[in-house]
Amino acid sequence: MPRSPSWIQRILAMPNDSPAKIVGVAVLLCLACSIVVSAAAIGLRPLQEANRLLEKRRNILQVAGLMRPGADIDELFEQIEPRIVDLRSGSFSDAVDPVAYDQRTAARDPAASAPLTPEEDIASIRRKAHFATVYLVKDEQGVVNTVIVPVHGYGLWSTLYGYLAVKPDGREVVGLQFYEHAETPGLGGEVDNPKWRGLWPGQQLFDDSGELRIEVVKGAAATGDAAIHQVDGLAGATLTSRGVSNLVRFWAGENGFGPFLKNLQQELAEHG
Ligand SMILES: Cc1cc2nc3c(=O)[nH]c(=O)nc-3n(C[C@H](O)[C@H](O)[C@H](O)COP(=O)(O)O)c2cc1C
């Protein structure tokens, strides 16, 4: 007994100018394309995750001044230990996994973060996660020589996300680097300019009395004693510069990593 034609065969047998065939072929084509796109998206997810991790590691190495052209990122990263800091106490914590922990997701979760008052929220981030992953860079003897903390805050158009690297004294800046923002290229986007980034290493977050002094100023930094606490503002981008100043001051301050940075030497002696 001859088999009755399938619905696909019936559509294909219709004249080419038949509206039912045009719609049918269009629907089939959409279906086929969506299957291919979905399969590619799912199939490429592990690769995207791996690339994201590699990019994150590259940024961390860069802010610590360890990145070399052609270097193996995973190999260089072996000297870096991720640790969790409880931002409420400024102490190391084992409450969450430092590698899997996502501070951005936690900051949106009322159970894992706390709101900031307008007076506290100088970086315009609204909420602060209870925990943050910091990165300890160790020398060949296993001694910590740089500590990298994540920072973020609002510029003119966007939230800038980056890392601040400091010496174990908790005061001297090793580097500041952003890996995500949407400031205008050529204006606020100059935060990525290596020349401007080069103004940060050696700057002091705090003065000898422990007062938070670091700031990005409009125009050129002062000369003399204040120079070690000031970074030139970006020309034509005062608002982004102010945002960077505020976010660095927030994260180095009492409501950010301030207590951790002040305890750092003791923390490293106890847990390092
Ligand atoms: C299209 C456009 C894009 C801008 N992008 C930025 C920016 O990314 N960051 C910034 O601080 N200012 C930006 N500005 C300039 C600000 O509006 C403002 O004029 C500037 O921050 C003032 O800086 P100044 O006092 O150094 O001139 C932009 C202006 C325009 C017209």
The ligand as an SDF file (V2000), in Angstrom:
LIG
                    3D

 31 33  0  0  0  0  0  0  0  0999 V2000
   29.1360   62.8630   23.3360 C   0  0  0  0  0  0  0  0  0  0  0  0
   29.8090   63.2110   24.6330 C   0  0  0  0  0  0  0  0  0  0  0  0
   30.3980   62.2140   25.3570 C   0  0  0  0  0  0  0  0  0  0  0  0
   31.0260   62.4900   26.5870 C   0  0  0  0  0  0  0  0  0  0  0  0
   31.5900   61.4920   27.2970 N   0  0  0  0  0  0  0  0  0  0  0  0
   32.1590   61.7730   28.4830 C   0  0  0  0  0  0  0  0  0  0  0  0
   32.7330   60.7410   29.2770 C   0  0  0  0  0  0  0  0  0  0  0  0
   32.7690   59.5430   28.9250 O   0  0  0  0  0  0  0  0  0  0  0  0
   33.2480   61.0820   30.4930 N   0  0  0  0  0  0  0  0  0  0  0  0
   33.2430   62.3920   30.9520 C   0  0  0  0  0  0  0  0  0  0  0  0
   33.7030   62.6240   32.0640 O   0  0  0  0  0  0  0  0  0  0  0  0
   32.7620   63.3670   30.1980 N   0  0  0  0  0  0  0  0  0  0  0  0
   32.2070   63.1000   28.9830 C   0  0  0  0  0  0  0  0  0  0  0  0
   31.6780   64.1040   28.2450 N   0  0  0  0  0  0  0  0  0  0  0  0
   31.8750   65.4840   28.7000 C   0  0  0  0  0  0  0  0  0  0  0  0
   30.9820   65.8250   29.8750 C   0  0  0  0  0  0  0  0  0  0  0  0
   29.7070   66.0840   29.4140 O   0  0  0  0  0  0  0  0  0  0  0  0
   31.5520   67.0410   30.5960 C   0  0  0  0  0  0  0  0  0  0  0  0
   31.5430   68.1140   29.7200 O   0  0  0  0  0  0  0  0  0  0  0  0
   32.9710   66.7830   31.0150 C   0  0  0  0  0  0  0  0  0  0  0  0
   33.0300   65.6950   31.8790 O   0  0  0  0  0  0  0  0  0  0  0  0
   33.5470   67.9850   31.7070 C   0  0  0  0  0  0  0  0  0  0  0  0
   34.9440   67.7610   31.7560 O   0  0  0  0  0  0  0  0  0  0  0  0
   36.0040   68.9670   31.7110 P   0  0  0  0  0  0  0  0  0  0  0  0
   35.6170   69.8700   32.8530 O   0  0  0  0  0  0  0  0  0  0  0  0
   37.3450   68.3150   31.8990 O   0  0  0  0  0  0  0  0  0  0  0  0
   35.8570   69.6010   30.3750 O   0  0  0  0  0  0  0  0  0  0  0  0
   31.0550   63.8170   27.0420 C   0  0  0  0  0  0  0  0  0  0  0  0
   30.4580   64.8260   26.2810 C   0  0  0  0  0  0  0  0  0  0  0  0
   29.8430   64.5390   25.1000 C   0  0  0  0  0  0  0  0  0  0  0  0
   29.2150   65.6580   24.3220 C   0  0  0  0  0  0  0  0  0  0  0  0
  1  2  1  0
  2  3  1  0
  2 30  2  0
  3  4  2  0
  4  5  1  0
  4 28  1  0
  5  6  2  0
  6  7  1  0
  6 13  1  0
  7  8  2  0
  7  9  1  0
  9 10  1  0
 10 11  2  0
 10 12  1  0
 12 13  2  0
 13 14  1  0
 14 15  1  0
 14 28  1  0
 15 16  1  0
 16 17  1  0
 16 18  1  0
 18 19  1  0
 18 20  1  0
 20 21  1  0
 20 22  1  0
 22 23  1  0
 23 24  1  0
 24 25  2  0
 24 26  1  0
 24 27  1  0
 28 29  2  0
 29 30  1  0
 30 31  1  0
M  END
$$$$
